[in-house]
């Protein structure tokens, strides 16, 4: 079982805070372009931040109790909440990019919720078949990593298409940080390595916050809303 120091556990709240602020700018951007799609984005941000916060609280409890109290529900919440959360964010960002380019958008709720339902159906089936196997977690982890990557790529493309190179490069830096952390997670977790991971994580989400803020300000002043559309029309 991993060991966490109190200072290391407290620092883990920083990337959660930075991500929450950055993702809130993304949700506001989506809402500005299409209020109905903004509902998807807000829900996605809530689930994603809740998952990250649950993991940070789990680490804090482990540190305070010297790993004697292991609240596995909080640990598992990272995948259970962030997989659907980032799926919703990725969908809303893609729909927003299409709206800005005057391309056809699709139903607000049906595609992402159907995908999430299938994901959980597969995960639950594996858990029922073998509760002691990590296979059910791996499905959620795979979806979370895929949705995170897709969201990052969509934001990068959107930034450069809207002539926001600074935001684009900051989003690239964030995505590189995500890939580096995924690789480091497979290494033996010493305290020193965890400090490096926490530092990279905090910096990558700080730059995400900066990029998302720049993008929101641009969209707010330069891109019109889905004016005059009904919920049904905006969902087609």
ABEGO torsion letter per residue (X at the ends): XBBBBAAAAAAAAAAAAAAAAAAAAAAAAAAAABAAAAAAAAAAAAAAAAAAAAAAAAAAAAAAAGGABBBAAAAAAAAAAAAAAAAAAAAAAAAAAAAAAGBBBBBAAAAAAAAAAAAAAAAAAAAAABAABAAAAAAAAAAAAAAAAAAAAAAAAAAAAAGBAAAAAAAAAAAAAAAAAAAAAABBBBAAAAAAAAAAAAAAAAAAAAAAAAAAAAAAAABBBBBGBBAAAAAX
